[in-house]
Amino acid sequence: MTRILAMAALIALGWAHAPVGAAGGEAPMDKFPLTRSLDLPALQNGARVFANYCLSCHSANLMRWNRLADIGLEDKQIKEYLIFGNQKVGDTMSIALRPADAKAWFGKVPPDLSVIARARTSFEHTGPDYLYTLLRGYYRDAGSPTGWNNVVYPNIGMPHVMWERQGPREATIQRVSNDGKNAIRTVSVFDTAGQGRVTRETLKGAAAEHVEFSFKSADAAAARQFDADVADLVAYLVFMTDPGAGSRVRIGVWVLVFLTVFSVLAWWLNRTYWKDVK
């Protein structure tokens, strides 16, 4: 029964996935592990990661701290472990960074993350898949202003704020493009210090444009833990987009179960009542 409810919840939330690939030269998306969105400890850890690493620059002005009660946190826990400063549990997740300062320092105001999981959904990919791949797609690039780059969002302005948790790694990015007559394969390899090495090869004839990437981590254990934390963070961002979705789905599933049982009972009573009527 639990498995049926979980599957119904995922379908109702619109997170059923088709195979994800790279279209038009875009980086392929990794699939976000859907079970994280149904796991309260994962959501709680995601809220902790969000408060520690995201709320310095990104606000969530449509989300109130007390909505974290929906993922099993009490007001005392929220205030003691998640809220920094003098905010109250009933306040929205605002930040002290002024828009004018943000624009002067970063070139643009960091987006509010209240509905980011929905905002990043497109015809090509789901929002959770995009965020899960983006946050795990950073690599060192000594030639960029921040010292970082991203396979999903080339020349991204946001630095990799959780790099210490992930550990150093080497990145290999292969792009196939067309010059009108032939295809060109470009392979870029960036070492752990961000020094890049680029090789190009001309292929005979045209070829479908695509991007492939891979990473070689110096600390495999840290990389696995980082991936788990990112999955929890994305699960929390999905929850924050619609905090009441889980409750609605649970109520809806039980209503359907009730209607099914009631329909069977009504059919049985109708048959019993009319069996002797000629």
Secondary structure, DSSP 4 states (H G I P E B T S, - for coil): -HHHHHHHHHHHTT---------TTPPPPPPP-GGGGG-HHHHHHHHHHHHHHTTTT--EEEEEGGGGGGGT--HHHHHHHT--SS--TTSEE--S--HHHHHHHHSSPPPP-TTHHHHT--SSS-HHHHHHHHHT-EEE-TTSTTSEEESSSTT-SS--TTHHHH--EEEEEEEEEE-SSSEEEEEEEE-TT--EEEEEEEESS----EEEEEEEES-HHHHHHHHHHHHHHHHHHHHHH-TTHHHHHHHHHHHHHHHHHHHHHHHHHHHHHHTT--
